C-alpha cells in the first residue's frame, strides 16, 4: 500500500549532514556523531565515521566510558593499518602499532573513564579520536518511518505515513514537489535518468492534494524532523507511481458542503461508518455475487483508501467510529491520515480476525481517559454482571453455543472534554452479528453491551452521556431497536425465534438505560447492495444529555444508484456514513 522509505535515506551518513552544517556555522571543523540513548533501554548507539567507514557501536548504558573509548581506539588503529596496506604500491609505509588517543570532553573538561555511558555521552560533548574531533548530538529528532501511498489520485489527499523519534510531527517541516520531465517521449518510455528529472515546488504542508495539472507526474516530499529548536536530518520520499485521474464526482462531495467548517463547543460532530474490510471486499463471493456490478479496480484497497480518507477528512468530525477496519488499514493508512487532520485513534481487533473497530477523536477537543473494550461472548460468560442473562440463555444450549462462537466486540472509550476538566462522554462502537436470521443473537449481544456500558459509566464516569455508534445489522422494526429506543423488548418479540424453534429463547429483556434516540432519525437505507437495501447503521444518544443540531443528508438515491449500487467507483463501501452534529447540554 505504501512506498517505504529506502534504507539509504535512514542511514547514518545522511543523518549527519545537518550536524555537519551546524559545525560549519559554528566555525568548527569537527565531524558529526550521533548518540541514541533512551532511558529504560539497556543499550545506547554511537554512530560516526571512523577511518573512512561508518561505525554504529551498540554499547551498554551501564558500561564505563573507558571501555568504549578503548574499543574506538582499537578500531581506529586497525582501520588505519588496513588503509595504509591497501594504498601501498611499491614499499609498505611504516605504521605504528600504538593506539590512537581517544578522549571525550564536556564543557572543555575531559570526562573521566569511570563515568557510565548513559551519563558521559551528553549533547554538545566532543569526542577526539587522534587528530579528529566529533561534535556529539544526543537523541537528535529522526524519522523512524516514512512512506508515501502507492496510489495517488488527483483531487484526493496524499497523507504520508511518518513516525518521528525525539520530535513532534506537528512541528515538522514539509515541502512537496511535482516531477517535470523535459522530454515527454522519454517519460513515456520510462527511461528518464534521474539527472534528467527536475522538480517544481507545489506546497508546504503535511498533506498534499494533487490537482489535475499533476496527472502523470510523480511527487516528491522533503520533510525535516523537529524537536523544539533542534532540527534533524531532512529526508526525501519519491512516489513509486504518478498521479492518476480521480473518479470525478463522488457520493460524499455534496455532503461536504454541510461540513465545510468545524463545530465549536457546545457542539460536536459524530460519524459512524462501516468502511468495508478489504478481507471481505476481495473474496470471490464479493466479486462475483455480492458486488458483481462494481468495477474490479474500484474494489482494490489502494483505490478505496483514497476515497475513504478524502471522505472522512471532509466531514471535519470530532468523533469517528468505524467498523470493518483492517488492522493494516488502521496502522498504515487511517492513523497517519487522520492524525494529519487532527484526530487520534484507538483500535479493537476481533478475536481470530484481521479486522475490527476504530474510534478516532479530535485531540484539540478531547483526551482519552480510559478504554473498556470487550468481546461480548467472553463478557457474557465471565463477567458476573451478566450472570442472570447467561443463566436464561443457558436454558437453550444450541443458542448459547451459537452466541459464544461469535467474536463480536464492543469498543468503549471514555473521553474528557478539554474545555472543561472533569466533563466526560462515553463513546461506544460495535458491529453486531450479521446473519439475517440472527436476531436472537443480536438481542443478547445488545443486552450485554448496554449492561457493560451502564457499568462503565457508573464506575468510571458518573453522569457522562453515552454516544453509541455502529453497524447493528438491525432494521428499525427489529428487537434490537425496540430494546434501545423503548428500553425493553418483550418475550413475544419475533426476533427471539428468528433462527427457528430449536434456538428460541423467549424472555423479557430490559435495557439498563432509559430510551435512547436514533440521532439520524428514520432513514430509507444505510446499506445498498445489489440484493439488499436497508437501514442497519445508527448513532444512539441520550436525549436528556444531547440533542440533534444537524443531520448531514445522505446521498440522493440517484447518486447511490449511478453505478447500480454500492460500492462503486464513486463510493468506497457498501454502507453510507452517518454524520450528525450534536448539541451537548451542559451538566
N, C-alpha and C positions, 0 to 999 in steps of 0.2 A: 504494500500500500504506500509505503514511504520510500523516498530516496535517502538511504542512510548516509551520514557524514563519512566521507572517506577517512580511513585511519590516519593518512598522512596529515590531514588537517587538524587532527587532535594530537599529533606527535609533538615531542619536546621541542625541536628546533623552531617550529612556527610559533610556539607559545612565547619563546624568549625574545622575539623581535621587539615587542613593546617595551620590555625591560631594557633592551639594548638602547632604544631611543631615549629612555629615561636617563640612562647612564650618560649618553652624549649630551643631553640637555644639562646635566649637572657638571659638564666639563670633565668627566672622568673617562678613563679608558678601560674601566672594569667590564668584565664579561658578566652576563646574567646567569643566575642559578635560581631554581625554584625548589621550594620545600613544601611538601604537603604533610601537615601534622595536625591530626584531628583528635581532640580529647576523647578518651574512651577507646580508641583504636590502639592495638599493641605496637604497631609499626608506623614509621614515617618514611617518606620517599624524598630523596635528594636527587635532583636532575640537573645536569650541566654538561658542557662539552669539555672533554679532557683528552689532551694529546691527539686531537683530530677525530675523536669518536664520542658519540653521545653516551652518557652514563646515567642510569637510573638505579640508584642504590636504595634498596629496601632494608632498613635497619630498625632494631628495637628502640622504642622511645625511651625505655629504661636503661639503655646501654650508655656507658660513659663516653663522652665525646672523644677521648683519646683513641678509642678503638676504631672509630670510623675515620679519623684523620690518618691513622696508620695505614688503613686499607687504601685510602685515596693516594697516599704517598707511594705505596707498593704498586698500585695500578698505573700511576703516572710514570714511574721508573720503567716498568715493563713495556708500556706503550711507547715510550721514547726510545728504548733499545730496539724494538721491532722496527720502528720508523727509520732509525739510523741504518739498520741492516738492509732494509728494502732499498734505501737510497744509495747505498754503496755501489760504485761502478767498477773501480779498479782495486783500491785498497780500503779495507774497512776503517771507518773513523774510530778514534779512541772513544770509548764510552765509560762512564763512571757507574759503578755499582752502588754508589751512595744514594740513599733515599732522598727525595726532594723535601724541602722544608714545607710543611703543611700546617697552617695555623688558622684559627678563627678569631676574628676581632669583633667586638661590640662597643660602640662609642669610643673607638680608639684604643681600647684595652684588650689584651689577649684573654680569651675565655679559657679558664682552667680545664685541663684534660679530664678532671674528675666530674665535671658538670654533666648531668644527664642530657641526652639528645633532645628530649622534649623541652628543656629549658635553654639549651645552648643555641639552637638554630632560630634566632629571632629575626623578625622583619627588619631589614636595614643592616644586618650584620655583614661582615666582609670575610670571605674565605680566600686565603692566599695559598696557592699551590705553585711552588717555585717562584718564578717572576710574574705569574699571572694572578690577578685578583678578580674575585667574583662578588657581585652585589646580590645578597640573599633577599628574595621575595617569598615571604611565608604565606601560604594559603591565598594565592592570587585568584581572583574571580576567573572561573574557567567553565566553558561549556562542556558538559559531560555527554550530552545527547543533542544532536542537531540533525534534523531530517526535513525534507520537503515532500509534500504529497506526490504520488506518482501520476495523478490525473489532474490537469489544470483546465478549467473551463472559463471562457470569457463571461464576465458578469457574476462570477462566484468567488467567494473569498478564499485566498490561499493562506492557510494557517500553518506555519511551521511547527514541528514538534521540537521544543527546546527545553533543556534542563540545565541549570547553571549551579555550580558549586561555589560557595563563598561569594555569592552575589544575589541580585534580585532581578527577576525577569521584567518587573515593572519599570526598572531603571535602565535596562539595557538599551543600546542604540541600534537602529536598523536602517539599512539603505537597500532599496530594491533597484534592480537594473533589468532592462529587457535587451535581448540579443538583437544585433543588427548586422546581418551578413551582407557584405557589398555585392557579392555575386550570387544572384538567386539560383542560377543553374547549379552552382556548386552546393548551395544549401539543399537543393532538391536531391542531389546525388548522395548527400550525407558525407562528402569527403572534405568538408571545410576544415582546414587546420586550425588549431587553437589560436595561433597568432593572427589568423585572418578575421577572427571574430572580434567585433567591437561591441561595447555595451553603452546603453543610454540610461541615465538615471531617471527613475519614474516615481519614486515615493520614499518617504521617510516614516515608516510606520511598521508595527509588528505584523499586521495583516495587510495583504495587498489584494485588491480586486482587479484582475486584468480586464482591459477593455477590448472591444472588437479590433482595435488597432494593434493589439498584442498577439492576435491569432497568427500562428505559425512561428512564433518566437519562443525561445526558451527564456527562463527567468533566472536571475542570479540574486542571492541575498547575502549581503555583508552585515554581520552583526557583531557588536562589541559587548562583552560581559562587563558589568559594572558593579562595584561594591562601594557605595558612598562616593568618595573622591578617588577611589582606585579603579583603574581600568585594566582588564586582562587583554589577552591577545585576540584581535578580531579573527573571525573565520569567514570563509566563503562557501556557500552552497549553490550548486548549479542544478537546475531541474533536469531530470532524465528525459522528459518529454516536452514538446512545445505546447503552447496554449491552443486549445481547440475551441470551436464554436460551441456555445451553450445551446440549450433546447428552446430558447425563446421564452415566451410567457409560461410561468409555472402557476400551479393552482394556489400557491400561497402569496403571490405577488400582490393581488388585490387586498388580501388580509393585512399585509404590512402597512397599508395606508392607515389602518386603525391603530397601529402600534409604532408610529414614527417617533414618538417620544417616550422616555422612561416616565413612570409614575412615581410620585413622591408620597411620603407619609401624609395621611394615614391609609394610603392605598398600596396594594401590591398586586403584581400581575403573575398569574399562575398558568403553567402549561402542563398538560398531560398528553402523552403521545406514545403509542406503540409504533416503533420505527422499523419493524420487520427485521428480525435477525438474519444475518447472512446464511447461517447454517440451515435455515428454513427456505430462504429465497433460492438457494442453489440446488435444491433437491429436484430429482426428475419429476416428482409429483407436482411441485410448484411450477416447473417449466412447461409441463405438458397437460396438466389437469387444472390446477388452481389458477394460474396466470398465463394461459397459452396466448392471450392477446397482447401480452407485454413484450416489446422488443427485447431480445436477449441481452443486448448491451445495457439496457436500462435496468436490468436485474443485477448487473455487476456491482460489487460493493464500492469500488472506487467512484463509479458514476453516482450511485445513490448517496454516498457520503458528501459529495459536492452539494447536492440538493438539500440534504438534511442540515448541514452546517449553515447554509445560507438561510434556510427557513427558520431555524432556531435563533440565529443571530438577529434576524429581522423582527422577532417578537419582542425583544428587549425585556425579557421576563425577569422576575425576581426569584421565582421558584420554578424549576423544571423537573417534572417527574417522567421518566422514560421507562418503557417496558421493551422486552426483547432486545436487549443491548448485548451484543457480542463482547466478550471480555477484551479482545484485541481492539475492538472499535472504541471502547471506553478509554483504554490506556493510550492508544496511538493516534486517535482521531478526535473524539469528542472532548477529552480532557484538555489537550493543548488548544483546541479551537475555542471552547467556551471559557477557558482561563484567559485567553486573549480578549474576550468580550466581558470580562469581569466576574465570572462565575467559578466557584469552587464546587467540586462534586465528590460523591461517595458512591460505592458500588456494592451490590449484594448479588453474588452469583448463585444460581440454583445448584443444589447438590447434584452431582453427576451430569451437569450440563455445562455448556460453554457460553451460555447467555444468562442474563439476569436483569436486575433493576438498577437504575441510576437516578440519583436525586442531586440536582445542582441548585445552588443558592447564590444570590448576589452578595459578594463579600463586603460591599460598602453598606449593606443593609442588615446583614445577619452574620452571626458567627455560630458555628456548630457547637452545641453544648454536650450532647451525648447521642449515642446510637443504640437502638434496641431492636435490631433485626432478628427475625426468627424464621424457621421453617415451620409452616403451620402444622404439619403432621407430627413433628417432633414435639412442638409445644403442647399439642393435644395429649400426647402420650405421657410427657414427663413433667409438665408444669401443673402443680396442684390446683391452680385457679380454674383449670378446665376439668376437674375431676368429675363433676356431675354430668357434664356434656359427654365425656368419654364413657361414663357408665351407661348413658342412654344409647349412645352409638354402638356400644359393645353388644347390645341386645341382638344386633344383626351382624354376625361375623363377616358375611360376604361384603356388606357395605363398609364395615370397619377396615377390612383388608384393602379395599379399593381406595379408601381415603388415605390410609397410611403409606400407600405406594407413591403418592403424589409428592413431588418436590417443590410444590408451590410455596413461595416465600412472601414475607411481608417486610418491607423496609420501613423503618421508623427513625426519623431524625428530629431531635428537639433542637430548635433554633432560637437564639436570643436576638431580640431586636436591638440593634446598635444605637438607635436613637433614644432608647430608654432602658437603662440597666434593669434586669430582672423580668422584663416583659418577654414572654416566650410563646412560641407556636409549635405545635406538634404536627409534623408533615409525614403522612403515611403514603406508601406507594406499593401497589400489588398488581399481580396478573393471575387471576383465578383460573381454575381448571377449565379447559377449552371444550370438552366434549359436549355436543348438543344435548345428549341425554344425561348430563352430569349435574342437573340442577340440585339434587340432594347433596352431592359432594360440595358444591359451591356454597350451599346454605351452611353446612358445618364449618367450612373454611371461613366464611364471613363471621359466624358466631365466635370462632376462635380469635379472629382478627380484632373484632370490636372489643372483646373482653381484654385482650392484651393491650390494646390502645388505652382503654379506660384505666387499666392498672398502671401503665407507664405515666400517664398524665397525673394520676393521684400520687404516685411515688416521687416523680422527678420534677414535674412542672404543674403543680396545683393551679387550676383556673385557666390553664393555657387552652386556647381554641384548637380544634382539630381541623386540618385540611387533608382530606383523604382522596387521593388520585389513583387512577389505574384503569386497566383493561379488565373489567369484571366479568366479561363473557356472559353478560346477563341482560335480557331485554327489559324494557320498562314494566312489563307485566310479570316479571319473574319474582320468585320468593326472595331472592337477594335484595331486590329493590324495595319490596314490601318491608323486609326486616330493617333496612336502613332508613327509609323515609317514613315508616309508620311505627318503628320501634318494636315491632313484634310480628312474627309470622305464625299463623295458626297451624294446628296439626292437620287440618284438612287441605292445606295447600297442595296443589297438584305436583309441585316440584319434589315433594317427599317421595313420590313414586315415579319419578321421571325415568329411572332406568329399569322399571319393571317391578313386579311384586316381590321378587326374590331379594331385592335391595331396598325395599321400602322401609322407612323409619319415621313413622308419623309422630311428631312431637310439637308442642308449642315452644317456640324459641324466642325469648325476649332479647332485645338489644340492651347493652349497658349504657347507651346514650339516648337522650331524647331524640325525636325525629330529626334527621339531617336533611339538608336541602341539596338538591342537584343544581349546582350553580349555573350550569349552562342551559338549564331548562329542557323541555321536550325537544328532541331532535329526530329527524326522519331516519338518519343513519350516521354512524361514525366509522363504519366498516363497509366498503363497497367493492365486492369482487364479482367475478362473472356469475357465480352460482349463489350468491348470498348478499343481501343488503340489510343492515340492521344497526341499532344503537347498542353498543357494547361498552363504551368508554364513558367515564363520569368523573366529575370533580365534586365531592361532597363537602359541605361546610356546615357549621353550627350557626343557624340564623340568629341566635341570640348574641353571638360574638362577632359575626361578619355579615355584611350584606353585599349583594352583587351590584357593582357600579356599571360594568360594561361587559357584554359578551361579544367577543370578536366573531363576526359572522363566518360560517363555514363557506367553503367554495360553493358556487352555484352548481346545480345539477348539470348544467351544460358544460361547466368546466370539468366536473368529475368524470363525465362520460365522453369527453372529447376524444379520448383514445380507448373507448369502450368501457373500461373500468380501471380500478387501481390494483397494483401500482402501474405507473406509466412513465413515459419519457419526461413528463412534466410533474410527476408526483412520486416520491421515493418509497412510499409504504402503501400497504393495503388499508391502513387506518388513516383517519384525519385527526390532526392535533386539535385538542380543546384548549381554548385560550380565553381567560376572563380576568377582569380587574375586580379585586375585592376591596371593600372598604372595611378596614379593621377598626371596630368600635373600641375606643379607649376603655380600659377596665378601671 
